[in-house]
């Protein structure tokens, strides 16, 4: 990324902070009420104060541990089940209806189920996080595997490869772009649900601390929690996207105008500005042409040739020349 793009992003964030500071410092109350909102300075002061305490980092570690554990479990299970449904009719018939019934249920609605199933709140929160991230990964993997062209698989089978070779050399590498799209969506949904679960039944974590600040009407503390959640979500989403780009380096490179093949991008860099691409040289024509094939004989000529080659059959009539008398 160029320096100009970084500058533009920083300017966008700075403009948003300036608007926030202006609305809250002037106590604007035009339909939307900003007089109760803390200013940017108050939130920054509360953040600096809490960053020097132990409970803040303990809550941070608890939320990160829950999100990483639940997301890894969801990624492994989602890729495995999505591949099985896309590749096997039996798996699609057995697992498909059950998953389609459970998919519309919000993960946060499973909090009572988690409380009944698991002996501790920690395990229940990980279960809710895993469930939230599981379905985006499942759906994206199923569609990515189903969209693969069968030519690649047939080529591996023709060269003697087995099912395991097809799976790990064709199916999973070909579906990686779609899988990482689902992982990027899943990590965001997982953060939403882990914060909600911590607010409802957690003992530690960023969501738990944010809810406690709200109950004691500590609005700067609430915004500190929101900023922390946003920063953690951005960091984890960036990590997933960078891992996806690293594992799919074989995809075409990108420039400012869109996706371009790597060879074309290298050729474009090699040419100076203002220079048009070199036209291909015309191929020379052959100096001599092959002799034309003989034209086929007509049907009558072919019949006469066959008759002359085989002669008259025995018992057949005589030719006109044999019956004609020769006069002296």
RASUL-V17135 format. One record per pair of residues at least 24 apart in sequence whose C-alpha atoms are under 6 Angstrom apart, sorted by the first residue. I is the first residue (numbers start at 1). J is the second residue. Records with the same first field share a line. If there is no record, write none. Layout:
BEGIN
I = J + J
END
This chain:
BEGIN
38 = 220
43 = 220
47 = 224
59 = 204 + 205 + 206
62 = 205
63 = 205
66 = 126
70 = 126 + 129 + 130
71 = 130
74 = 130 + 133 + 134
78 = 134 + 137 + 138
79 = 141
82 = 138 + 141 + 142
83 = 142
86 = 142 + 146
107 = 132
125 = 197
129 = 190 + 193 + 194
132 = 190
133 = 186 + 190
136 = 182 + 186
137 = 182 + 183
140 = 178 + 179 + 182
141 = 179
144 = 175 + 178
145 = 175
180 = 244
END
